[in-house]
């Protein structure tokens, strides 16, 4: 087809039409009409000057121009007429108005027992309806009420062509513009699969909200940090404000360049769009100046009480003997702390707040302490460092942060944050206020999210490193096969709730399956141990090569070669299920009839099978659909790796010693042989092994004799322990 031009009004983008051209690889130029308005129809202009005006006509033309194998338009009269009906219905009825919700409920009922609108595969009818829903704002309010329509919508929206169309036409920005212009949707309500974000940020003004994500470079980011990062991004975007990223590098004993580099990598993977990147260490001079001002004001003092005794006195609400030191004495010791002298090392600076407070965080918290470990960024320039609790209010205010979001586990520190900020404002005029909003921490069953505990697993070699697929780090779960869009979808589905819950991992993996299943290529593998040789007496004596789609419902996944021969392999488990005389189906080939089953002497293990092809047989009538591979030298050696949780207790309590619940059997590797097409797989590719599940390539084929390593990707179904793994429970592994 010759290149055409599709023009449209900016607030009514042709999502369906553009998505179809992407699916079909059709040439198309899209152009927004600067003079357009709500009455401007989509217009497809041909090089000849001919035009098709109106969405229905354009969609029919594009679908009929698509490659026949896509089946976007039915060749039969009945199917084509049904598709025409849904195109017209979508364009005319699925639009904002009083009847919109009723229309959605009607379609929801229609889809209750259907995967697609027409027939058994995706057609232009599905894309037309998706485009109408996606472009409007009312769908966000109805989606949760229509589960069948929502399920169907998510499936179509997950197509890469549909996703990229939405991104290219900047629909998220367009919706914000519509919201700002006419208030047709409330941005605080979230949308799609998001949870509630109607939290009423105090003092929030459109265009003026500044949030921040302050990671400490003492480890890699885990999924809890990902929630914090994405929520801060979400609120910055919601209010058309800014996101700042600031490394909280106030403890040189725990910080490394490695952690900084990998946190930056994680931030990039999460797609954070921040205004600027800073470090608390950028403000060390100002923080020292601030400390001196607070000493002179009489509210900060030096204390050489031993750490253990200081802790006991705070618990008992007993004031330190050093609380009454003079300003002059405190300033003298302050200088010793800056030099890192013996006297300085023995002291810490504390604020005079309220040692009788019921809130332990208000009992004269420490603000500065000495540390002679070289700082990852400033080296040995400083010998004294501020605590996070002291530095955070100041750096937030200094950088113009309007809203500090943090987990509710720090709720008792909120009073301290505001008190310290007020004290700092008194001696540093002009510091603005900062509002705190707390949300629930992300907790998962059988999972530790403490950096200290995760560091223990790394240092004791229980895992390969911070990016091990058993670790709940961003890099770990991405390496395991979680797509970044699945992570984002899960996080936003949680909303900004303050309710503390323990999440099941099944939920996030179910979301991931929904995103990968429609597009990932299919391959075949036969497990190496006890594989069964099958002789097809009437099979091809010479090797036959047949080209098939890697994904029958998603042609863009490409094609692969299927090798057919009279000698094939079956899995031992499959061979155990079939009986002599039974007709079974060889997937993507045809049926065969089992003639004779041979077992090893003195064993139930099957060694070989004699069978004959019965290609005229009906695959719909067979009980077993079996995967198989021709017995050729081109098969690829595989290592299939399964993983279990690092701990055996579902929910660890505060008084539990996590070391008592460590799972000692967390990885199981098994060998297999894959089809020859797997030689071209690259690291990070996600595939489905037919009837075995989803896998991500961790190590591709690099040299003969070294297997391709595939990590299993959970699919959200009930997890079964692999061989050798202990049963789940509270007992020690």
N, C-alpha and C positions, 0 to 999 in steps of 0.2 A: 504494500500500500504506500502511495506517495505521502510525503509529510503533509500533515494538516495542522491547522491552528485552532485551538479551543479557547474561546474567550468567555469570561464570566465576571460577575460582580464579586468584589473582594470578600463580602460577607456571606457568599453562597458558593464556596469552592466546589468544583466537580470531582469529589473524592472517588465516586464509583467509576467514572470514565477514566480518570488517570490511573486508578488501580488496575483496570482491565488492560490498558495499554502496557503497563509494566508486566503483568502476567503473560501477555501475548507477545512482548517485545515489539510492539508496533511503534513506528515513529510518530511523535506528536509534540507540537509546541504549545505550551499553555501560556495564556496571557491575560492578566487582570485588566478589565476595562475601567480606566480611571473615571469615566463619565457614567458608570453603571449605577443602578439603584435597585430597590427591592423588586421592581418589575422587569429587570433585565434577565432574559433567559440565557441558558447556556447555548453557545453557537459554535458549530463545527464548520470551519471554512476550508474548502479544498483548493489546491493550486489552480484549478480551473475556474474558480470563482463561485462554484456551486456551494450551497450552504444547507446544513441540517440545523434547525432551530428547535430547542426543547430537549430535555434530558432523556425522555423515553426514546425518541427517534435516534439520538446519538448512541445510547447504550445498545440498542438493537444492532445498529450498524457495526459498532466496534466488536461486539460479541460474535457476529457473523464473520467478521474479518479475522478472528483469532484462529490459530492452528486447530484443526479438527480434534486432535488428540486431547485438547484441554476440556472438551465437552461443555464449553460455556453456554452453548445454545443447542437445544435438542434437535436432532434431525427428523424425529417423528412429529407428526402433526399434533398429537395430544400433548406431548411434552413442551413443544414450542408454544402452543396456545396457553398452557399453564404459566410458562415463563413470561409471556407477554402480559398476562393478567397481573402477575406480581410486580412487574416493572411499572405498569400504569398505576396500580394500587399504591405502591411505595411513593411515587412522585406526587400523586394527587392527595393522598390521605395521611401520610406519615410526615406531618409538619406541625409546627407549633399552633396550638389552638385549643378550644374548649374540649374537643373530642380526642385529643392526643392520647390521654391515658387510657381511654376506652379502646382505642385502636390498638394500643400496645397489648392490652389484656387479651384482645381477640387473637392477635398473632401469637401470644404466649400459649393460649389454649391449642392453637393449630400445631405448634411445635412440640407439644407435650410428648409425642411419640415419634417425632421426626428429627433427623439430623440436619437435613437441608430442606429448603422450601419446596423444591421440585426434584423428584427422583432420589438417587442415592449418591450424588456427587455435587460438588460446588458448581453453581451456574451463575449467569449474570443476574438472575433474580436475587440471589443471596447478596451479591455485591451491591446491587441497586438499593436494597433495603438497608444494608449496613451503612451505606453512604448517607442516606437520609437521616438515620439515627445519630451517626457520628457527628454530623455537622451542627446539630441542634443542641441547645442547652437544656431543654425540658427532659430529654432522655436521662440526664443525670439524676433527676428526681424520681423517675419511674423505675429505673433499672432494678433496684432492690426488691420491688414488688412483683417482678415478672421473672421468676427463676428460669423458665425454659427459654424465653426470649433472651435473657441475660447470658445463659450458657451458649446459645447459638451465636450471639453477638461476639462474645469473647473468642470463640473459635475462628470466626471470620476476621475479626480485628487482629488476631495473632499472625495472620499471613504477612510475611516480610514486605510484600508489595503494598498492602494496606497500611502497615506501620510507616513505611518510608514515605508514602503519600501524605499521611497526616503530618509527619515531621517537615517535609518539604514545603507544604502549604502553611506551616506554622499555625496549626489549628489552636494550640494552647494559647498562644498570644492573641489569636483572633477572638477566642472566647472571652479572654480578659477584657479585650476592647469592647465587646458587646455588653459584658457585665457592667463595665464602667460607664457605658453610654446610656443604657436603659434599665439597668438593674434587673434584667430578666432572670438572673440566677445569682445566688449568694455564694461568693467564693469561699466563705467560711464553712460551707457544708460539705466540701469535698465533692467527689463525683466518681462515677464509674465504680470501681471496686474499692474505693477509699472508705475508711471509717470516718467518724465525725471529727471535724476540725472546728466546730462551732464553739470555741473555747473562750472567746471574748478577750483577746490579749489586751491587758490594761493599757490605755493610752495609745493604742495602735492607730496610726494615721496612714492612709494610702500614700505610698511613695516615700514614706519617712522611716519605715521599720528597718532596723539593722540587727541581724542575728549573728551569732558566731559559733563556730565549731572549734573547741580548744583541745585537741588530742595531746596526751603526754607521750613523748617519744621513748617509752619504756617497753615497747612491744609492738606487734602488728595490730591493726584494727580488727576487732571481732564484730560479730553480727549486732551486738548491742551498740557499739560505736557507729555502725552503719545506720541504725535507727536514728541515733542522735544527729548524725550528719544530714540524713535525708529529711528529717523533720525540720531542721533549721533551714535547709534549702527550700522546703515546701512553704514555710511561712514567709520567708523572704520573697519568694515568687508570688505568693498569694496577695501580699500587700505591695507588690511592685517595688520592693526595697532592695537591700543588699545583704549578702552573706560574707562574713569575714572568716578566715581560717587563721588560727594562732596556735603555734606550738607552745604548750605549757612546759617549758624546759627549766624548771626551778630545782631539780634534784639530780645533780650530775652523777650520783652513784648508780642510777638506773638507766641513764640515757646513752644512746649510741647513734652514730651516723647510720648504721644499718637500719635502725628503726625509723629514722627520719625519712630515708630513701624509700622504704617500703610503705610508710604511711602516705607519702606523696603518690606512690603508685596506686594505692588503694583509693585515694581521693579521686584520682583520674579515672579509675575503673568505675567508681560510683557516679561519675559524671557531674561532680560538684562544680558549679559555676560561681566562683567566689570573686569578690571585688579586689581583695589583696591578701597576701600571705605575710604574717608577721610572727615574731617570737616574743615571749615574755622577756627573754634576755635582751631584746632591743631596748627595754625600759629599765634595765638594772640601774643606770645612773639616776633616773627620776625616782625609782623606788627607794634608793638610798637617801636621796634628798627628802623624800616624803617621810622616811623613817626618822630622820634627824628632826624634822619639824614636829613629829608626834612626840618625840622625847622631850623637846623643849616645851611642848604644851602640857606636859606632865601626865600623859595617859599611856606612855609606853615605857617599860622598865626592863632592866637586865636582871636575869635570874640564873644563878649557878646551882640551883637545886638539882641533884641527880635525877635522871629521867624517871626511874622507878618510883622514887619518893614523890616527884612532881605529879605522877599519875595517881598515886595514892591520895595525895592532898586534894587533887581535883575531885576525885570520887567522894571524898569525905567533906568537901566544901570548905577546906581549910586554906586560908590565905598564906601565901609564901612569905617567909621571913624577909625576902628581898623586895617586897612590894613597896616598902617605904623608902627605898633608896632615893637620894636627892637627884635632881636633874643633872647636876654637875658630875656626880658619880656615874650615872647612866650614860652620859655623853663620853666619859673617859673609857668606860668598858666598851662602848660602841666602837670607838677607834681601835681598841684591841681586837675586837671581833673582825673588823675590816682587814686588820693585818694578819689575822689567823694565829695570834700568839697563844701561848699556853692558857693564859687567863681568858682570852677571847674564846678559845675552844671549849672552855668549861661553862660558858654562858649561852643563854638564848634570850631573845627579846620577847616580851609578852605585853599584851594590852590589858589595861585595867578596865575590866567590864563589870562583872558581877559574880563573885565567887560563891554567892548564896543561891544563884539561879537554879531552878529546876531543870533548865536546859543545860546539859553539860558543855555544849559548844560555847556557851557564854562565860564559862569560868576561866577567864584570863588566857585566851588561846595564844600559842606561840606564833610569832610573826617573822622572825629571822633566826637562822641557826648557821653555825659554821660547817663547812665541808671542804676538806682539802683535796678531794678527788678532782682532777682536771675536768673542766666543763667541755662537752663535745664541740661547743661553738666558740667559747671565750677563753678556753685554756685555763691558765692559772691566774688570770687577771683578778678574779674575785675569790675571796676566801669565805665570804658570807653570802647566803642566798635567802630570798624571801620565801615564805610558805605559799602554797597555792591559795589558801583561804585569804591571805592578806593581799597577794598580788592581783587576784582575779577581779575584785570590785574596782580597783584602781585602773587596771588595763582595759577593762570593759568600758568604764566611763571615759577614759582618755581616748579610746578609739571610736567613741560615739555609738557603742552598742546600746540599743534601746530595750531589747528583750533578750534575757539570758534564759534559755531553755535547758533544764537539767532534770535528771530522774528523781522521782519522789523519795528515793532512799536518802537523799540529802535534804529532805524537808526540814529536819531539825537545824540545819545550817543556814536556813533562810533568814532567821532572825539575826544571826551573826553577820551574814553578808550585808544586810541593810545597816546594822550598827557600825560596822567597819567603814562602809561607804560614807555614812554621815560624818564619822570622825575624820575621814580623809578630806571630805568637802570643806570642813571647818579650817583646815590648815592649807588646803590647795584650792583657792577660790576658782569657781567656774566649772568644776567637775559636774557634769549632768547626772540626773538620776538614771538608774537602770532597773527595769522591771524583771522579776523572776517569774517564769512559768514552769511548773514541774509536771512531768508526765510519768507514766509507769515504766519501770525498767523492763527490758525484754528478757524473759526467762524461758528456758527450754528444759524439757525433761531430759534426764541422763546427760546433762551438759553443765560444764563449769565455764563461767565467763570472767572469773577473777584472773587478772594478769599474773598475779603471784603464783597461782596454781597452774596456769598454762605454762608459765616459765619453768615450773618444776617438771612438767612433762617433756619439755624441750631439753632441759639440762640433764635429765636422767635417761635420755635417749629412748623414751617410751614412744616417741614419734620422730619422724625424720627432721622436723623443723617446724617453724611457725606456719608454713604453707602446706603441711601434711593434710591429706584429705579427711583425716579424722578430727582435725582441729576446727573449732567454730569461728576461725578467723575468716575475714573476707577472702583472702587468697586460698585458704583451705577449702571453703565451700565452693568457690568458683572452680578450683582444680577438681573437685569431686563431680562437677558437671552442672552446677546451678547457674542459670543464665542471669546476667545482671538485671534484665528487665523483670525476671521472676522475683528477685530479691526486692526490687523497688516496689513491685505490686504487692508483695506480702507486707512490707513495712507500712505502706500507705493504707493497707486494709486494716491496720491496727488503730489508725487514727491517733489522736492525742489524748487518749483516755488515761485516767489516773488509776484505773482498776488494775491491781497487780494479779497477774495470772501466769501459769506455766503453760507455754505453748507446746503443742505436739509438732514434731518435725514433719509429720505426714502432711500437714497443711501446706507448708512451703514447697514440698516436693510435688504435691498435687498440682499446684500452680505451675511449677516448672514443667511437668509433663504436658500440661495444656499448651505451653508455649513451644515445646520442642517436637511433640508428636506430629503436628501437621506438616513439618518441613524436613525433619531429619531423615537422611538416606537409610534404606534397609539393606542389611547384609546377612550372611548366613555363616554360622559356626557350628562345628561338631566337636564335642568334648573328646579330648584325646584318650583318656583312660577307658579301656574296654569298648572303643568304638566298634561298630558292627559292619562287616562287609556284606553287601547285598549284590547278588548277581541277577541281572535282568536278562533272562534267556533270549528275549526278543528285542533287547535294547541295541542302540547303535554301537557297532563294532569299532567305528572310527569316531574320533572326537568331533562333536557338533558344538558350534558356538552360536548362541542366540542372544540378541541384544534386547534387554528389557529395561524398564524404568527403575531407577533406584527407589522411587516412591510413587506408587501408582496414582495417588491423588494429588501429587505435587511435581509436575514435570520439571520445574526449574532445578530440582535436586539432581538432575542429570540421568545418564544411562549407565548400565553396567553389562558386562558379558556374563552369560550363564553357560557353563560348560556341561554337556550331557554325554554320558558314556554308559556302557552296559554294566560297568562296575561302579557302585556308589557307596558312600558311607552314611550310616545312621547313628544317632546317639543310642547308647545302651538303654537309657531310660525309656526311649520311644520303642525300641525293639521289644522290651519287656511287656509293653501294653498290647501288642498286636498278636493275632492268632493265625494259625494255618488255615487257609481257605478264605481269609478275610480280605475284603477290598478296602484299600486305604488310598489317600491322596498324597502324591509328592508335590509339594507346593511349587507353583509356577511351571509345572510340567504336565501332570495328568495323573490318572489313577494307575495303581498296580495291584495285582492279586498275589498274596503271599502263598507260596506253594509248600515250602519246607523250611523249618526253623532248626538250626543246628546249635546244640549247647556243648560247652566244654565238658569233658568227662569228669563226673563227680561234682558238677557245679551247676547252679542255675544261671550262670552267666552265658549269654548268647554269643556265639562266635561268628556265625554267618547265617545268611538267609538266602533262599532261592525264591525268585519271584518272576513274574512276567508283566510287562506293561499292558494296560488296558485303557488306552487313551480315549476310547469312546465312552468310558464310564462317566457317571454324573458325580462331580465332586460334592454336590449338595447332599448326596445321600450317604456319604462316608462319615464314619465317626471320627477318624484320625486324619489330621492334616499334618504331614511330617516334613521337617526340614531335612535337607540332604546335601551332599556334595559329591561331585564326581571324583573318582580316585585318580587324581593327576598330580604331577610333581609341583604344579604352580600354587598349591595351597600355601597359605601364610600361617606360620606358627604364632600362636597367641598366648598371652598370659592374662587371664581374667581375674581381677582382684575385687573382692567384696570386703566391706568394712563394718565394724560394730561400734557401739558407743565406748568412750574411754572410761566411763564409770558404770557400775552395775546397779546403783540405786536410783530410782526414778526421780526423787527429789531429796537432795542433801539438806539436812537441817543445819542451823548455825553451830550446834555443838558436835556435829559429825566431823571426824577426821577423814578428809577425802581420801587419804592414802589407804584407809581400810576398805575402800570401795572401788579400788582401781581394777579395771577389767584387763586381765592378762592375755586375753585372746581377742584381739581386735582386727586382725587381718587374715584373710584366707585367700590364697592364690591357687588357681587351677589352670591346667593347660588345655588348649583347644586348637583346632585348625580352622582357619577362615577362608572364605572364597578369595580368588586371586585378585579381585578388584581392591582388596584392602591394602595392597602394596602401596597405593598412592595416598593413603590417609595421612593427614598432617596432625601435628600436636594441637590439641584443643578441639579437633573435630568431634561432633556428637553424632552418634549413629544408633540405630536400633538393630540388635541381633534378633532375627525373627524367632519368636517364642521364647526368648531368653531375657529380654529387657533392653534398657537403654544403657549406653556406655559412652565414655569420653576417652579419647586417645591421649594417654599420658606420655607414652614413648612410641613414636612411629617407627617404621622399618628403616634402620640405618645401615645394617650390614648383615650378611648371611649368618645364621646360627643364633641371632639375637631376636627374641620374640617381640612382637608388637604388644605393648602393655595397655590394656583397657581397664579403666575403673568403672565399676557398676554405678549407675545413677539411680537412686531410689525413685519410685514412681508414685509414692503416697499410699500404696496399698499396705495391708498389714505386713509388718516385717517378720521374716522368718530367719531365725539364727542360722548361720552357715555351719558346716561341719566343724566340730571342735570348739565352738563358741559356747560359753556357759549360758544356761537359761537366765532370762531376765528376772531380777528379784532384788531383794535387799541383802542377800547373803554376800559375804566376802568372796571375790572371784578366786 
